């Protein structure tokens, strides 16, 4: 069985960039990496509210990961002879066979395949842990999140929640067959297409 707390992998991205993907460690400067490398828009998309800083309790929750009920990965690239955090992805179990996921890529590294690589690894860990569904909450105009989750090759459903101005995107890990497109958004309460 996989020990997610020791997870380590490397990916060569389409542009040749080497990405190191590993489990987070308590001394990682996650808050600093997020606050220095993310624009207010990226911060808003990740945290679903307008702000550009993390409170102490939010930083603590990012650092305190048990790798059973919550799994967190970071992506690092070499910058000036040092490894720098440029991405993060995590899930935490919220119910039977399912977990909520979040992810973020530093603005300067977006659209290079980093998000897809990070989520592919996170999905692999989730499948090995027996999870069947991952879901993400997203602001309706966050088309990048939809595109990225669709590129994973798992069936996806999207449902809109106009009252909360939120999208609920579900990735079904039980069927690995690629989908042609994310299922069109359905109003809350309508039966999603599988």
Steps between C-alpha positions, in 0.01 A plus 500: 500500500620848413633718782388841376711682760813384314369573151765619256491517120646704216332610180648649187246750370435557127727810507787294651461642852575247775232488770564328831177387668517398863298473817490818704717523808429703816785745431393584143429873458161443342349830608799696376497318167130571454511864605812588299416315179125535459311797367183616677299327225678166550462539875126568455456192279681278752348632824159601354503844658682826440811517716874470455631368829450195718404505866706299749234228524490467119878465489482237777243300304726506193794370704314241708437215261458140623521338152199285579198729525692778323772469236703797378757522222722786391668561167852642493724629221861612502535880525845656541659178629218447754181301491195726520139407571286592197189286550293316753218246487319330783195301589323440825242229550152640551280191472475137399739441206536871422725796568513869422800617297672833470793602286699808411785581262716813529401757241835488316469122458139468386411339166817288493349166606586532869139492623421193291813318621422583865139386472593180313720404793236599755237294313734201498546524877123542548423192289754294695333618821166367370335834426244498220426872463685826538317827489602862474312820570569777252391853419282486185743701285796273590508332159861394557393265781241339273750456216762357733267248666371395158857427382543234768312245289241404761126556458398833652170656600439867563205645679432864563384645827374846403403584860862459615647613166705182491566201275531149642729292277511125567773278358401130493809291565334161452493524121832593344362542148562853370204726446456721197391799703385592844128441529308823460407678821168398650288710729508392863265210548509382139635153440856519364587295194749216559 
